[in-house]
Amino acid sequence: MSIDRRSFLFGASGIAALTIAGCGGVRQQTSPTASSGAGSVTTQGFGKPDDVGQARIDAFKKAHPNITVRINEGDFDPQQFLSSVASGNPSDLVYLERGLIGTYAAKGALQPLDDLISELDIDTEQYRGPAMRQVTVDDKVYGIPEFYNTRNILINGKAMREAGLSPQDLSTTDWNKLHANAAKLYQAKGAKISRIGFDPKLPEFLPLWAKANGADLVNSDGSPNLDDPKTAEALAFAYSLISEQGGWSKFKAFRDTWDIFGAGNAFVKNQAVAFPWEGWYVNVLVQASPNLDLQSVPFTDRQGKPISFCDGSAWALPKGAKNAKAAVQWMKTMTATETWMQAGAARAATVAKNKSMFTGLWTANVEADHQVQDKYVKPSGRAGFDQAVSHYYASTETAFAVNSSKAGSEIKTAWTDAVNRVLAGRQAPEQAMRQAQSEASKAYSALK
């Protein structure tokens, strides 16, 4: 099996982003032996499994031959999911972004798992703390976390060296220095951009820039914290990087021309020098451009401490699921250390077939990550790629997640819209974030 684009996004090294589109599925029939944990389970949102997903499905079927699994291929569809719950005909399992768990728990569309976690003896301590906090609402657990996606800075080494810079010159510790070096690396021919020096990845990475400046977008109690002056300051800085590299309209138009997944990617074509990105992109680059001079540095806060922004997927139990016990047994097996090791073996076989390198599996299971890394991640002879993989493993220990909230989806929409207003030049950062706070606060208050 080859590692295709979907594999990168949904299995190779973590979930890059769960697209809210496509089709899911609903339960086809009621299990006659629902209370026993046997019968059948249906899924929604899991999509088409890659080699890593298929290995874990096979592991479940082998361990639980009395449970029939029906995978409804397609990404998570919020409208279809809510409609299936409202009609009393949901799937047994739903697979979705962890940041959405709080919203659907607040809507009553998900069931807490605590009783079945206890009955099936699931050790929740095996999962990473930030991931568990994202699936916990009002001290109840609503999901079992799966992948664990972090961010570091990837660098076009050839362009960096030609400019007389080092990877540390593109660190996010010293914002003034980064600003100057981004401008130094930026290239344009007249009014036409030919190379971006540093892409801050707005709007999606605002949580990372805010955290680097000492602010959280969501408080620990789930309430929005979007009007923190430190967030507005971080947004102003990140926006300034774009403003001085052609401005948002030209910047985005140029960026949209990049071939992200191909041999003619932005590093190979010298269209970009540096940007923060998820770990799965190392796997893309090594297959698309194995001879690339790839460099990397950890994302850091302004005091120089490595930080990273994490997200990922989770399995959850829809309200009205007919075979809850079998569904939670699925969650347990799919995220167990021994299952991840089988997935690691499958990925190693794919890598060997493709004559590539193993770039890691980043999961929410701490021990699984350690064992997979120890067994399968070896020096490849590509020093830059090896170092990048090492940086992503290290960032799993320093990553934070946006705090869980019953209004998680609404808060994210508010801050994303705010950043877009700034990028479009319609509002200053402080004004945009104040409006976002007002919008998010209304949504949060309505759900309390």
matplotlib code that plots the C-alpha trace (Angstrom):
import matplotlib.pyplot as plt

x = [0.0, 1.4, 1.2, -1.1, -2.4, -5.2, -2.7, -0.7, -3.8, -5.5, -3.0, 0.6, 1.7, -1.3, -4.4, -3.5, -7.1, -10.5, -12.4, -16.0, -17.4, -18.3, -20.5, -20.7, -23.2, -25.8, -26.4, -27.9, -29.4, -29.8, -27.5, -29.5, -26.8, -26.1, -25.6, -23.0, -20.6, -21.0, -23.1, -22.0, -20.7, -20.9, -18.7, -19.1, -16.3, -13.5, -13.0, -11.2, -8.5, -4.8, -2.2, -2.1, -5.9, -6.3, -3.8, -5.7, -9.0, -7.5, -6.2, -9.7, -11.4, -8.8, -9.3, -13.1, -14.3, -17.8, -18.2, -18.9, -17.4, -19.0, -16.9, -18.9, -16.2, -16.4, -15.3, -17.2, -20.4, -21.9, -25.3, -25.6, -24.3, -26.8, -29.7, -28.9, -28.9, -32.1, -33.8, -32.7, -30.7, -27.0, -23.9, -22.3, -19.2, -18.3, -14.8, -14.2, -11.8, -11.2, -11.9, -15.6, -16.2, -17.3, -19.8, -21.5, -21.5, -23.2, -25.8, -26.5, -25.4, -22.7, -22.8, -20.2, -18.0, -17.0, -19.0, -17.9, -14.3, -14.4, -16.2, -13.8, -10.8, -9.4, -6.4, -6.9, -3.5, -1.9, -3.2, -1.5, -2.9, -3.7, -5.6, -7.6, -8.5, -9.9, -12.4, -13.4, -16.4, -17.6, -15.4, -16.9, -15.0, -16.8, -14.1, -11.0, -8.1, -6.3, -3.7, -1.6, -0.6, 2.1, 3.8, 7.4, 9.1, 10.3, 13.0, 14.2, 17.9, 19.3, 17.6, 18.5, 22.2, 22.3, 21.1, 23.8, 21.4, 21.1, 18.0, 18.2, 17.9, 14.3, 13.4, 10.3, 12.0, 13.1, 10.2, 12.2, 15.0, 12.4, 10.8, 14.1, 15.1, 11.7, 12.0, 15.6, 14.4, 11.3, 11.6, 9.4, 9.7, 8.1, 4.7, 4.7, 5.8, 8.4, 9.3, 7.8, 10.5, 8.4, 4.7, 3.1, 0.2, -2.8, -5.5, -5.2, -2.1, -3.3, -3.5, 0.2, 1.3, -1.0, 0.5, 4.0, 3.1, 1.6, -2.1, -4.7, -7.7, -9.9, -9.7, -9.4, -13.2, -14.1, -14.9, -13.5, -10.4, -10.1, -9.7, -6.5, -4.1, -1.4, -3.4, -4.0, -0.3, 0.5, -1.9, -0.5, 3.0, 2.0, 0.0, 2.9, 5.0, 2.4, 2.0, 5.6, 5.7, 3.3, 0.2, -2.6, -4.2, -1.0, 0.5, -2.5, -2.8, 0.9, 0.6, -2.4, -0.3, 2.0, 2.1, 1.9, 2.1, 4.1, 7.8, 7.5, 6.6, 7.3, 10.7, 11.9, 10.7, 12.2, 8.8, 9.1, 11.9, 10.2, 6.8, 5.4, 3.7, 2.3, 4.6, 2.9, 4.4, 7.9, 6.5, 5.1, 8.5, 10.7, 8.6, 8.0, 11.5, 13.9, 17.0, 15.6, 17.9, 15.3, 16.1, 13.9, 13.7, 11.2, 8.5, 9.4, 7.8, 9.4, 11.5, 13.0, 11.0, 9.9, 6.1, 3.8, 0.1, -1.5, -4.8, -6.1, -9.0, -11.1, -13.6, -16.9, -20.3, -23.3, -26.5, -28.7, -25.9, -27.3, -24.2, -22.3, -20.2, -18.8, -18.2, -16.1, -14.3, -13.4, -12.1, -10.0, -8.5, -7.9, -5.8, -4.0, -0.2, -0.1, -2.5, -0.3, 2.7, 0.9, 0.2, 3.9, 4.8, 2.4, 3.8, 7.4, 6.4, 5.0, 8.2, 10.4, 8.3, 8.6, 12.3, 11.6, 12.1, 9.9, 9.0, 7.1, 3.5, 2.4, -0.5, -2.2, -0.8, 2.5, 3.9, 2.9, 4.9, 7.9, 7.8, 7.2, 10.0, 12.4, 11.6, 11.1, 12.6, 16.2, 18.9, 18.1, 21.2, 19.1, 20.3, 17.8, 14.8, 16.1, 16.4, 12.9, 11.4, 13.3, 11.9, 8.4, 8.8, 10.2, 7.3, 4.8, 6.2, 5.8, 2.5, -0.6, -4.2, -6.8, -8.9, -12.1, -15.3, -19.0, -18.8, -15.6, -16.9, -18.4, -15.2, -13.1, -15.4, -15.3, -11.5, -11.1, -13.5, -11.6, -8.2, -9.8, -11.2, -7.6, -6.1, -8.7, -7.8, -11.2, -10.3, -7.2, -6.2, -7.5, -10.9, -11.3, -10.5, -12.9, -15.7, -14.7, -14.8, -18.3, -19.6, -17.9, -19.2, -22.8, -22.5, -20.8, -23.4, -26.2, -24.7, -23.9]
y = [0.0, 3.4, 6.4, 8.8, 12.3, 10.9, 8.7, 11.8, 13.6, 10.7, 8.2, 8.6, 10.9, 12.2, 14.0, 17.2, 18.4, 16.7, 18.2, 19.0, 17.7, 14.5, 11.7, 9.5, 6.8, 5.6, 2.3, -0.2, -2.6, -3.1, -5.5, -8.4, -8.8, -5.2, -5.5, -8.2, -6.2, -8.6, -8.0, -5.3, -1.7, 1.0, 4.0, 7.6, 9.9, 7.4, 7.7, 5.2, 3.6, 3.7, 1.0, 2.3, 2.3, -1.1, -2.7, -1.6, -2.7, -6.1, -6.2, -5.5, -8.1, -10.7, -9.8, -9.6, -12.0, -11.9, -8.2, -7.3, -3.9, -1.8, 1.2, 3.9, 5.7, 9.5, 12.4, 13.7, 15.5, 17.5, 17.9, 14.2, 13.3, 15.5, 14.4, 10.7, 11.4, 13.4, 10.6, 7.9, 6.2, 7.1, 5.1, 3.2, 5.3, 8.7, 9.9, 13.6, 16.4, 16.6, 20.3, 19.6, 17.2, 19.9, 21.4, 18.1, 17.0, 20.3, 19.6, 16.2, 14.4, 12.4, 10.0, 10.1, 7.1, 6.9, 3.8, 1.8, 3.0, 1.5, -1.7, -2.3, -1.3, 1.3, 3.0, 6.7, 7.5, 6.0, 8.9, 12.3, 14.9, 17.6, 15.1, 13.8, 17.3, 18.0, 15.1, 15.9, 18.1, 18.8, 16.1, 13.5, 11.8, 11.9, 10.6, 8.4, 10.3, 8.8, 10.8, 13.7, 16.3, 19.0, 21.9, 22.9, 25.1, 23.5, 25.3, 25.3, 24.8, 25.8, 29.2, 29.8, 29.1, 31.2, 34.1, 33.5, 32.5, 29.5, 27.7, 29.6, 32.8, 31.7, 30.9, 32.5, 33.5, 37.0, 38.5, 41.5, 39.2, 37.0, 40.0, 41.2, 37.8, 37.1, 40.4, 39.5, 36.1, 37.5, 38.0, 39.8, 40.7, 44.1, 43.7, 39.9, 37.7, 35.0, 33.7, 34.0, 34.3, 33.1, 32.1, 32.5, 30.2, 32.5, 32.2, 28.5, 28.9, 31.9, 29.7, 29.0, 32.6, 33.6, 31.0, 32.1, 35.5, 34.1, 33.9, 31.1, 31.6, 29.5, 29.7, 26.5, 26.7, 26.7, 30.4, 32.4, 34.6, 36.2, 39.8, 39.2, 42.0, 39.5, 37.7, 40.9, 41.7, 38.2, 38.6, 42.0, 40.6, 37.6, 39.9, 42.2, 39.4, 39.1, 42.8, 43.2, 40.3, 41.6, 42.0, 39.4, 39.4, 38.8, 36.6, 34.3, 34.2, 33.2, 30.6, 29.1, 28.2, 25.9, 22.2, 21.0, 17.3, 17.1, 16.9, 20.5, 21.7, 25.2, 24.3, 22.6, 25.5, 28.0, 29.6, 29.4, 29.4, 28.6, 28.0, 26.2, 22.9, 19.6, 16.6, 14.6, 17.0, 15.5, 12.3, 14.2, 15.9, 12.8, 11.0, 13.8, 15.3, 12.9, 14.9, 18.2, 20.1, 20.2, 22.0, 22.6, 24.3, 23.9, 26.6, 28.6, 31.2, 34.6, 33.3, 30.6, 27.7, 25.1, 25.0, 23.4, 23.4, 20.0, 18.7, 15.4, 13.0, 11.1, 8.3, 9.2, 7.5, 9.1, 9.4, 6.5, 4.2, 0.7, -1.3, 1.0, -1.7, -3.0, 0.6, 1.4, -1.9, -0.7, 2.5, 0.6, -1.7, 0.9, 3.0, 0.3, 0.1, -3.4, -2.2, 0.8, -1.6, -3.6, -0.3, 0.6, -2.7, -2.1, 1.4, 0.0, -2.5, 0.3, 2.4, -0.5, -1.2, 2.5, 2.6, 5.6, 6.4, 5.9, 9.4, 8.4, 7.8, 10.4, 9.2, 10.2, 7.0, 7.8, 4.3, 3.4, 6.4, 5.4, 1.8, 2.7, 5.2, 2.8, 0.0, 1.7, 5.2, 4.8, 7.1, 7.4, 9.1, 12.2, 14.3, 17.1, 14.8, 12.8, 15.9, 17.1, 13.7, 14.1, 17.6, 16.4, 13.6, 16.1, 18.5, 15.9, 16.5, 20.3, 20.7, 22.3, 22.0, 24.7, 24.1, 22.2, 24.2, 23.6, 26.4, 25.1, 25.3, 28.7, 30.1, 28.8, 30.4, 33.7, 33.9, 32.6, 35.2, 37.9, 36.9, 37.0, 40.5, 41.6, 39.9, 41.6, 45.0, 45.6, 45.8, 46.3, 43.3, 44.7, 45.6, 42.3, 40.3, 42.4, 41.6, 37.9, 37.9, 39.4, 36.8, 33.9, 35.0, 35.1, 31.6, 30.3, 32.0, 30.4, 26.9, 27.2]
z = [0.0, -0.9, 1.4, -0.3, 0.6, 2.7, 4.6, 5.6, 6.8, 8.6, 9.6, 8.7, 11.5, 13.1, 12.0, 10.2, 10.1, 10.0, 7.2, 8.1, 4.9, 3.1, 4.2, 7.2, 8.0, 10.5, 12.0, 9.7, 12.2, 15.9, 17.5, 19.0, 21.7, 22.5, 26.2, 25.8, 23.7, 20.8, 17.7, 15.3, 15.5, 12.8, 12.5, 11.2, 10.3, 10.2, 6.4, 4.3, 6.4, 5.3, 6.2, 9.8, 10.2, 8.5, 10.7, 13.8, 12.3, 11.7, 15.2, 16.6, 14.4, 15.5, 19.2, 19.0, 16.3, 17.8, 16.9, 13.3, 12.2, 9.5, 8.5, 6.8, 4.7, 4.7, 6.8, 9.8, 8.7, 11.6, 10.1, 9.2, 12.7, 14.5, 12.2, 13.0, 16.7, 16.5, 14.6, 17.1, 14.4, 15.1, 14.4, 17.3, 17.0, 15.8, 14.9, 15.1, 16.0, 19.8, 19.8, 18.9, 21.8, 24.2, 21.8, 21.0, 24.7, 25.5, 22.8, 24.4, 21.2, 23.0, 26.0, 28.8, 28.8, 32.5, 33.4, 30.4, 30.9, 34.4, 33.3, 30.5, 32.6, 30.2, 31.7, 30.8, 32.3, 29.2, 27.1, 27.0, 29.4, 26.9, 24.8, 27.8, 28.9, 25.5, 25.7, 29.3, 30.0, 33.5, 34.9, 32.6, 29.8, 26.4, 24.1, 23.7, 22.0, 19.1, 17.1, 18.5, 16.0, 16.9, 15.2, 14.6, 12.1, 8.8, 6.8, 3.3, 4.1, 0.8, 0.7, 4.4, 3.8, 0.7, 2.8, 5.4, 8.1, 10.4, 11.7, 14.9, 13.0, 12.2, 15.8, 17.2, 20.4, 19.3, 17.3, 16.1, 14.8, 13.1, 11.5, 10.1, 8.8, 7.2, 5.3, 4.3, 2.9, 1.1, -2.6, -5.2, -8.8, -9.0, -7.4, -7.9, -4.9, -5.9, -2.4, 1.1, 3.8, 6.8, 6.7, 10.2, 9.1, 9.9, 10.8, 11.9, 14.1, 16.2, 19.3, 18.9, 18.5, 21.4, 23.7, 22.7, 24.0, 27.2, 26.4, 26.1, 23.8, 26.2, 30.0, 32.0, 32.9, 29.2, 28.9, 26.0, 26.6, 23.2, 24.2, 26.2, 25.1, 24.7, 22.0, 20.1, 20.3, 19.0, 16.1, 15.3, 15.1, 12.9, 10.7, 10.3, 8.9, 6.1, 5.6, 4.9, 2.5, 0.0, 2.0, 2.6, -0.8, -2.7, 0.0, 0.0, -3.8, -4.1, -1.3, -2.9, -6.0, -4.0, -4.7, -1.1, -1.8, -5.0, -6.1, -7.0, -3.5, -2.2, -0.8, -4.0, -6.1, -3.7, -3.1, 0.7, 3.3, 6.6, 8.2, 11.2, 10.2, 11.5, 11.7, 9.0, 6.5, 7.0, 5.6, 2.6, 2.0, 2.3, -0.3, -2.7, -2.4, -0.6, -1.5, -0.1, 2.3, 5.1, 8.3, 11.4, 14.8, 17.6, 17.9, 21.0, 23.3, 23.7, 26.6, 24.3, 25.8, 23.2, 22.9, 20.4, 19.6, 19.5, 18.2, 16.9, 16.7, 19.2, 19.2, 20.9, 21.7, 20.1, 22.1, 21.3, 20.2, 20.3, 21.1, 23.5, 25.2, 21.9, 20.7, 23.8, 23.4, 19.9, 21.3, 23.8, 21.2, 18.6, 21.0, 22.9, 22.9, 21.3, 18.5, 17.7, 17.5, 14.9, 13.1, 13.3, 11.7, 8.9, 8.3, 8.4, 5.7, 3.6, 4.1, 3.1, 0.0, -1.0, -0.1, 2.1, 5.8, 8.9, 10.0, 13.2, 14.4, 16.8, 19.0, 22.2, 23.8, 25.4, 25.8, 22.2, 20.9, 22.9, 21.7, 18.0, 18.1, 19.7, 17.3, 14.0, 13.9, 12.8, 11.3, 7.6, 6.3, 5.7, 8.7, 8.2, 8.0, 11.0, 13.1, 12.1, 13.2, 16.5, 17.0, 16.5, 19.0, 21.5, 20.9, 22.1, 25.5, 25.3, 23.4, 24.7, 23.5, 23.4, 26.6, 26.3, 26.2, 25.7, 23.2, 21.6, 18.0, 18.5, 20.1, 17.3, 14.7, 16.6, 16.6, 13.1, 11.8, 13.8, 12.2, 8.8, 9.4, 10.3, 7.3, 5.1, 6.6, 8.0, 11.7, 13.9, 16.0, 19.3, 17.8, 16.0, 19.1, 21.3, 18.8, 18.9, 22.7, 22.6, 20.1, 21.9, 25.3, 24.1, 22.8, 25.9, 28.2, 26.2, 26.8, 30.6]

ax = plt.figure().add_subplot(projection="3d")
ax.plot(x, y, z, "-o")
ax.set_aspect("equal")
plt.show()
